[in-house]
Amino acid sequence: MNLTISIVLIIVALVVGAVVAGVIVNSKAFKKGVDAGIEQRKQQAESLTGSAEKQAEQIIKEAERIIEDAEKDADNKRKSALVEAKDEIHKLRNEAENEIKERRAELSRQERRVQQKEENLDKKTDNLERKEETLNQKIKSADEKLKEAETIKNGQMEVLEKISQFTREQAKEYIISTLEDDLIHEKAVKVASYEQQIKDECQEKARSYISLAIAKVASDQVSETAVSVVPLPNDEMKGRIIGREGRNIRTLETLTGVDLIIDDTPEAITLSCFDQVRREIARIALEKLIADGRIHPTRIEEMVDKAKREVEYRIKQEGERAVIETNVHGLNHELIKLIGRLKFRTSYRQNVLDHSIEVSKLCGVLASELGVDANTARRAGLLHDIGKALTAEIEGSHVQIGVDVCKKYNENPIILNAIEAHHNDVEPKTVIACIVQAADAISAARPGARSENYESYIKRLQKLEEICTSYEGVEKCYAVQAGREVRIMVVPEIINDEKMVLVARQIAQQIENEMDYPGQIKVNLIRESRVSDYAK
């Protein structure tokens, strides 16, 4: 009802507004017209007002009809919604009742299962109790039998002691000593078997690889000395070299650090110095002075400077030659200079540069045969003794100096480990390090490659014999074949045939750990039993 009144009021307001707007418009027209038209306009307004009222009544009736239809439609929808809601409630109630029935059935089934399990557990518990009682009875009977067995055993042990005339402790000692002898025999047999197996598997391949490497790198060996001889055109040149009151020879010795030995040797002067670089500078300078003929302190200084530059250039050339010959690329130019300096270094009178080149080539061949990177192996072989180029200037072993120098120039860690491990200062971590060790040993063990002085040679043989004689049961020991073989006479009563294998292995390991030697040393153990008698 309120909605109807509101619609009617709105329509009336609209009609009144329209009338008022018309009146306002007409009033303006009236002001401009004459007084005679006023009455006519009033009549028109009255007619317009009547028609507006009729339209308003029609609109009101139409609105009332629409409202009645809307109320009827709303009643119908409300009734249908109530019917649908009742149907949905009935459906949900049925579903809930069905679900409750199912859950009750499931609960009843679970209750029955639990009851069955409880019954089974009760049965198992009863069985376990019966078994436990049975076990307790068996344990009691077993304890009784053990006591009887212990009594019988003690009686038998007493009988055995009387029969064997051994106490229990004596019998234990006898069994342990017998077992120890058997174990020594078994150990010796296994060691011999393993050694033979390793020899069978590795000896042929090792011989093939090494022989191939040596055949491919058959370089000459040159023994260097600590002196150089400079030939003279005549003996008169000796006096000119000495100079007035010896000023020329003193100047030359002071500038080069080399001793000039002028003796009775005809037409020759001997240069003596442990540093081959200084000796080479002195030799070149002296040869230039002899060829020039003008020998005085100022000229000597000039020639020594020229000789130094020439030696430096030659060092660089030797380093480049080694790099090209070994096919090693990408080295720092300072490392190339250090490699060239190895030309004037010796180890046991073996030229270190030639040795490094040979080791590099051997490493390349062995690496190719083993399927390892040959370029890295050659590089490691060329640089393994680089520290010897600086041993006179820097304190420390050539191994540590070489590692520090190569680390300074950013060499590969594989190269550093090969340098550090080539004398077993550290454990080799790569196959290349082991290859460098083998190639270094091959180059050093080549006949005529190295020589050592008499004193160190005698000391090495004495040390070898001392190690062998330090073992119990060794009667005599002889180092033969220039220290490449040791023959050991053992006491047969102390060392039997099986124990000889173990003693030989221990001696070989101690020699490897405590001595430095080129090549390898063969350990021979000799056991001999002799019995003598006389017929009278």
C-alpha positions in Angstrom: 0.0 0.0 0.0 2.8 2.4 0.8 4.4 1.6 -2.6 1.1 2.6 -4.3 0.9 5.9 -2.5 4.5 6.7 -3.3 4.0 6.0 -7.0 0.8 8.2 -7.1 2.6 11.1 -5.4 5.5 10.8 -7.9 3.1 11.0 -10.8 1.2 13.9 -9.4 4.4 15.7 -8.8 5.5 15.2 -12.3 2.1 16.4 -13.7 2.2 19.5 -11.4 5.8 20.2 -12.5 4.8 20.0 -16.1 1.9 22.3 -15.6 3.9 24.8 -13.6 6.6 24.7 -16.3 3.9 25.4 -18.9 2.4 28.2 -16.9 5.8 29.8 -16.5 6.5 29.6 -20.2 3.0 30.9 -21.1 3.3 33.8 -18.5 6.3 35.0 -20.4 4.3 35.0 -23.6 1.4 36.7 -21.9 3.6 39.6 -20.8 4.5 40.2 -24.4 0.9 39.8 -25.7 -2.1 41.9 -25.1 -4.6 41.7 -22.4 -7.1 40.1 -24.7 -5.2 36.9 -24.9 -5.2 36.3 -21.2 -8.6 34.8 -21.1 -7.9 32.5 -24.0 -4.7 31.3 -22.3 -6.6 30.5 -19.1 -9.0 28.4 -21.0 -6.1 26.5 -22.7 -4.5 26.0 -19.3 -7.7 24.6 -17.8 -8.1 22.2 -20.7 -4.5 21.1 -20.3 -5.0 20.6 -16.6 -8.0 18.4 -17.2 -6.2 16.2 -19.7 -3.3 15.8 -17.3 -5.6 14.7 -14.5 -7.1 12.1 -16.8 -3.6 10.8 -17.7 -2.7 10.7 -14.1 -5.7 8.6 -13.2 -4.9 6.2 -16.0 -1.3 5.9 -14.8 -2.4 5.3 -11.2 -4.7 2.5 -12.4 -2.0 0.9 -14.4 0.4 1.1 -11.4 -2.2 -0.5 -9.2 -2.6 -3.3 -11.7 1.2 -3.9 -11.9 1.4 -3.9 -8.1 -1.3 -6.5 -7.8 0.4 -8.7 -10.4 3.7 -8.4 -8.6 2.2 -9.4 -5.3 0.5 -12.4 -6.9 3.9 -13.4 -8.6 5.7 -13.1 -5.2 3.1 -15.2 -3.5 3.5 -17.9 -6.1 7.3 -17.9 -5.9 7.3 -18.0 -2.1 5.0 -21.0 -2.2 7.2 -22.8 -4.7 10.4 -22.0 -2.7 8.8 -23.4 0.5 7.9 -26.6 -1.4 11.5 -27.0 -2.8 13.0 -26.3 0.7 10.7 -29.0 2.2 11.8 -31.5 -0.5 15.5 -30.7 0.1 15.2 -31.1 3.9 13.4 -34.4 3.4 16.2 -35.6 1.0 19.0 -34.5 3.4 17.3 -36.2 6.3 17.1 -39.5 4.4 20.8 -39.2 3.4 21.8 -38.5 7.0 19.8 -41.5 8.3 21.4 -43.8 5.7 24.9 -42.6 6.6 24.2 -43.2 10.3 23.0 -46.7 9.6 26.2 -47.4 7.6 28.5 -46.1 10.3 26.7 -48.1 12.9 27.2 -51.2 10.8 30.9 -50.4 10.4 31.3 -49.9 14.1 29.7 -53.2 14.8 32.0 -54.9 12.4 35.1 -53.3 14.0 33.9 -54.4 17.4 33.6 -58.0 16.2 37.2 -57.8 14.8 38.6 -56.3 18.0 36.9 -59.1 20.0 38.5 -61.7 17.6 41.9 -60.1 18.0 41.6 -60.1 21.8 40.7 -63.7 21.7 43.7 -64.5 19.5 46.1 -62.5 21.8 44.8 -64.4 24.7 45.5 -67.7 22.9 49.1 -66.5 22.0 49.8 -65.4 25.5 48.8 -68.8 26.8 51.1 -70.5 24.2 54.0 -68.2 25.2 53.6 -69.0 28.8 53.6 -72.7 28.1 56.7 -72.3 25.9 58.4 -70.2 28.5 57.8 -72.9 31.1 59.2 -75.5 28.6 62.3 -73.3 28.0 63.0 -72.9 31.7 62.9 -76.6 32.1 65.3 -77.1 29.2 67.6 -74.4 30.5 67.7 -76.1 33.9 68.5 -79.5 32.2 71.2 -77.8 30.0 72.8 -76.2 33.1 72.9 -79.6 34.7 74.4 -81.2 31.6 77.0 -78.4 31.4 78.1 -79.0 34.9 78.4 -82.7 34.2 80.4 -81.9 31.0 82.7 -79.5 33.0 83.3 -82.3 35.5 84.0 -84.8 32.8 86.3 -82.2 31.0 88.3 -81.5 34.2 88.7 -85.2 34.7 89.8 -85.7 31.1 92.3 -82.8 31.4 93.8 -84.4 34.5 94.1 -87.7 32.6 95.7 -85.9 29.6 98.2 -84.0 31.8 99.2 -87.3 33.4 99.6 -89.0 30.0 101.3 -86.1 28.2 103.3 -84.9 31.2 102.4 -81.3 30.1 100.5 -78.8 32.3 97.7 -76.8 30.8 99.9 -73.7 30.3 102.7 -75.7 28.7 100.2 -77.2 26.3 98.9 -73.7 25.4 102.4 -72.5 24.7 103.1 -75.5 22.5 99.9 -75.1 20.5 100.5 -71.3 20.1 104.1 -71.9 18.9 102.9 -74.6 16.4 100.2 -72.3 15.2 102.6 -69.4 14.8 104.9 -71.5 12.6 101.9 -72.6 10.5 100.8 -68.9 10.1 104.3 -67.9 9.1 104.3 -70.6 6.5 100.9 -69.6 5.2 101.8 -65.9 5.1 105.0 -66.6 3.2 103.1 -68.8 0.7 100.6 -66.0 0.2 103.2 -63.3 -0.2 105.1 -65.4 -2.7 101.9 -66.2 -4.6 100.9 -62.5 -4.7 104.3 -61.5 -5.9 104.3 -64.1 -8.6 100.9 -63.0 -9.7 101.9 -59.3 -9.8 105.0 -60.2 -11.7 103.1 -62.3 -14.2 100.6 -59.5 -14.8 102.7 -56.4 -14.8 106.3 -57.4 -15.7 105.5 -57.9 -19.4 103.6 -54.7 -19.8 106.2 -52.7 -17.8 109.0 -54.1 -19.9 107.2 -53.3 -23.1 106.4 -49.7 -22.0 109.9 -48.9 -20.7 111.7 -50.5 -23.6 109.4 -48.6 -26.0 110.1 -45.3 -24.2 113.8 -45.9 -24.1 113.9 -46.8 -27.7 112.1 -43.6 -28.7 114.3 -41.4 -26.5 117.8 -42.7 -27.2 119.6 -39.4 -26.3 123.3 -39.0 -25.7 124.7 -38.5 -22.2 127.4 -36.0 -21.6 129.4 -35.9 -18.3 130.1 -32.3 -17.2 133.1 -31.4 -15.1 133.9 -28.5 -12.8 136.6 -27.0 -15.0 136.9 -25.6 -18.5 140.0 -25.4 -20.7 140.7 -22.4 -22.9 143.3 -23.1 -25.6 146.0 -20.4 -26.2 147.7 -19.6 -29.5 151.1 -19.6 -27.7 152.6 -19.6 -24.2 153.4 -15.9 -24.4 149.7 -15.2 -24.1 149.8 -16.5 -20.5 152.0 -13.6 -19.5 149.7 -11.1 -21.1 146.7 -12.6 -19.4 148.4 -12.3 -16.0 149.4 -8.7 -16.7 151.7 -6.4 -14.9 151.8 -7.5 -11.2 148.8 -9.8 -12.0 146.3 -7.0 -12.5 144.7 -8.6 -15.5 144.1 -12.0 -14.0 142.9 -10.4 -10.7 140.4 -8.2 -12.6 139.1 -11.2 -14.6 138.7 -13.3 -11.5 137.0 -10.5 -9.6 134.5 -9.7 -12.3 133.6 -13.4 -13.1 134.1 -15.1 -9.8 136.2 -17.8 -11.5 139.7 -19.1 -10.6 142.2 -19.1 -13.5 144.7 -21.8 -13.2 147.9 -21.1 -15.2 150.3 -24.0 -14.8 152.8 -25.9 -16.9 150.1 -27.1 -19.3 151.3 -25.9 -22.7 149.1 -23.5 -24.6 146.1 -23.8 -22.3 144.5 -22.1 -19.3 142.1 -23.9 -16.9 139.0 -22.2 -15.5 137.7 -23.6 -12.3 134.3 -22.8 -10.7 131.4 -24.8 -9.5 128.9 -22.4 -11.1 128.8 -23.2 -14.8 127.2 -19.9 -15.8 130.1 -17.9 -14.3 132.6 -20.3 -15.8 130.9 -20.0 -19.2 131.0 -16.1 -19.0 134.7 -16.3 -18.1 135.5 -18.7 -21.0 133.7 -16.5 -23.6 135.3 -13.3 -22.2 138.8 -14.9 -22.2 138.4 -16.2 -25.8 137.2 -12.8 -27.0 140.2 -11.1 -25.2 142.6 -13.6 -26.8 141.1 -13.0 -30.2 141.2 -9.2 -29.8 144.7 -9.1 -28.4 144.1 -6.0 -26.3 144.2 -7.2 -22.7 143.9 -4.6 -19.9 141.4 -4.1 -17.1 139.1 -1.7 -19.0 138.9 -4.1 -22.0 138.4 -7.0 -19.7 135.3 -5.3 -18.2 133.9 -4.6 -21.6 134.4 -8.2 -22.7 132.9 -9.6 -19.5 129.8 -7.5 -20.1 129.5 -8.7 -23.6 130.0 -12.3 -22.4 127.2 -11.9 -19.8 124.8 -10.7 -22.5 125.8 -13.5 -24.8 125.3 -16.1 -22.0 121.9 -14.6 -21.2 120.8 -14.8 -24.8 122.1 -18.4 -25.0 120.1 -19.3 -21.9 117.0 -18.0 -23.5 117.8 -19.9 -26.7 118.4 -23.1 -24.8 115.0 -22.7 -23.0 113.2 -22.1 -26.3 114.9 -25.0 -27.9 113.9 -27.3 -25.0 110.3 -26.1 -25.2 110.2 -26.7 -29.0 111.9 -30.1 -28.7 109.5 -31.4 -26.1 106.4 -29.8 -27.8 105.4 -28.0 -24.6 103.5 -24.8 -25.2 102.1 -21.9 -23.1 104.9 -21.6 -20.6 105.6 -18.3 -19.0 108.7 -16.6 -20.5 110.4 -16.5 -17.1 110.0 -20.3 -16.8 111.5 -20.6 -20.2 114.6 -18.7 -19.0 114.9 -20.9 -15.9 114.7 -24.0 -18.2 117.5 -22.5 -20.2 119.6 -22.0 -17.1 119.4 -25.8 -16.5 121.9 -26.1 -19.4 124.5 -24.9 -16.9 123.5 -27.2 -14.1 124.5 -30.8 -13.4 123.3 -33.6 -11.2 125.8 -36.4 -10.5 127.6 -34.9 -13.6 124.5 -35.4 -15.7 123.4 -32.2 -17.5 120.0 -31.2 -15.9 118.6 -29.7 -19.1 119.3 -32.8 -21.2 117.9 -34.9 -18.3 114.7 -32.8 -18.2 114.2 -33.0 -21.9 114.7 -36.8 -21.8 112.3 -37.1 -18.9 109.7 -35.0 -20.7 109.9 -37.3 -23.8 109.8 -40.4 -21.7 106.7 -39.1 -19.9 105.0 -38.4 -23.2 105.6 -41.9 -24.5 104.5 -43.6 -21.2 101.4 -41.4 -21.0 100.4 -42.2 -24.5 100.8 -45.9 -23.9 98.7 -45.7 -20.7 96.0 -43.5 -22.2 96.8 -40.4 -20.1 97.1 -36.8 -21.3 100.5 -36.8 -23.0 100.8 -32.9 -23.1 100.4 -32.6 -19.4 102.8 -35.4 -18.8 105.5 -33.8 -21.0 105.0 -30.5 -19.3 105.4 -32.1 -15.9 108.5 -34.0 -17.0 110.1 -30.8 -18.4 109.5 -28.8 -15.2 110.2 -31.5 -12.6 113.7 -30.3 -11.9 113.1 -26.6 -12.5 114.1 -25.8 -8.9 117.7 -26.8 -9.6 118.1 -23.6 -11.7 117.7 -21.5 -8.5 119.3 -23.7 -5.8 122.4 -21.5 -5.7 120.2 -18.3 -5.1 117.4 -19.6 -2.9 117.6 -21.8 0.2 115.7 -25.0 0.3 115.5 -28.3 -1.7 115.1 -28.1 -5.4 111.7 -29.8 -5.1 110.2 -27.1 -2.9 111.8 -24.3 -4.9 110.4 -25.8 -8.1 106.9 -26.1 -6.6 107.0 -22.4 -5.3 108.3 -21.1 -8.7 105.6 -23.0 -10.7 102.9 -22.0 -8.3 104.0 -18.3 -8.8 103.4 -18.7 -12.5 100.0 -20.4 -12.1 100.9 -23.9 -13.2 98.3 -26.7 -13.0 98.0 -28.4 -9.5 98.7 -31.7 -11.4 102.1 -30.3 -12.4 102.8 -29.1 -8.9 102.0 -32.5 -7.4 104.2 -34.3 -10.0 107.1 -31.9 -9.1 106.6 -32.4 -5.4 106.3 -36.1 -5.6 109.0 -37.1 -8.0 111.4 -37.8 -5.1 108.6 -39.2 -2.9 108.5 -36.1 -0.7 104.8 -36.4 -0.8 102.3 -39.1 -1.9 101.6 -39.0 -5.7 98.0 -38.1 -6.3 97.8 -38.6 -10.0 99.0 -41.1 -12.6 101.1 -38.4 -14.2 103.0 -38.0 -10.9 103.8 -41.7 -11.0 104.8 -41.4 -14.7 107.3 -38.6 -13.8 108.8 -40.7 -11.1 109.3 -43.7 -13.5 110.7 -41.5 -16.3 113.1 -39.7 -13.8 114.3 -43.1 -12.6 114.8 -44.4 -16.2 116.8 -41.4 -17.2 119.0 -41.5 -14.1 119.6 -45.2 -14.3 120.7 -45.2 -17.9 124.3 -46.6 -18.1 126.7 -43.8 -18.1 124.1 -41.2 -17.4 125.3 -40.3 -14.0 128.4 -40.7 -11.9 129.1 -40.1 -8.3 132.3 -39.6 -6.4 134.2 -42.4 -4.7 133.4 -41.3 -1.1 129.6 -41.2 -1.6 129.7 -44.5 -3.5 131.5 -46.2 -0.5 129.1 -44.7 2.0 126.1 -46.0 0.0 127.5 -49.5 0.0 128.3 -49.4 3.7 124.8 -48.2 4.4 123.4 -51.0 2.3 125.3 -53.6 4.2 124.4 -52.1 7.6 120.7 -52.3 6.8 121.0 -56.0 5.9 123.1 -57.0 8.9 120.7 -55.3 11.3 118.2 -58.2 11.0 118.3 -61.2 13.3 119.5 -64.4 11.7 121.7 -62.6 9.1 125.2 -64.1 9.2 127.0 -62.3 6.3 126.1 -59.6 3.8 127.8 -58.6 0.5 127.0 -55.7 -1.7 127.9 -56.6 -5.3 127.3 -55.4 -8.9 128.3 -51.8 -7.9 125.6 -51.7 -5.2 122.9 -53.0 -7.6 122.6 -56.3 -5.8 123.0 -57.5 -2.2 123.6 -61.1 -1.2 122.7 -62.1 2.4 123.7 -65.3 4.1 121.2 -66.3 6.8 121.5 -68.8 9.7 119.3 -71.8 8.8 118.4 -72.5 12.4 116.9 -69.0 12.9 115.4 -68.2 9.5 113.6 -71.1 7.7 112.5 -71.1 4.0 109.1 -69.5 4.6 110.5 -66.7 6.8 113.1 -65.8 4.1 110.3 -64.3 1.9 109.2 -62.0 4.7 112.7 -61.0 5.6 113.6 -60.2 2.0 110.5 -58.1 1.7 111.3 -56.2 5.0 114.9 -55.5 3.9 113.7 -54.2 0.5 111.2 -51.9 2.1 113.8 -50.5 4.5 116.2 -49.9 1.7 113.5 -48.0 -0.3 112.6 -45.8 2.7 116.1 -45.0 4.0 118.4 -44.8 0.9 118.6 -42.8 -2.3 120.0 -44.7 -5.3 119.5 -44.8 -9.0 117.7 -47.8 -10.6 116.9 -50.7 -8.4 118.6 -53.0 -5.9 118.1 -56.8 -6.0 117.9 -58.5 -2.5 119.1 -62.1 -2.5 118.8 -64.3 0.6 120.8 -67.5 0.7 120.1 -70.3 3.2 122.4 -73.3 3.3 122.6 -76.2 5.7 125.8 -78.4 5.8 126.5 -81.5 7.8 130.1 -83.0 8.1 131.3 -86.2 9.6 134.5 -88.3 9.4 134.9 -92.1 8.7 137.7 -93.6 10.8 
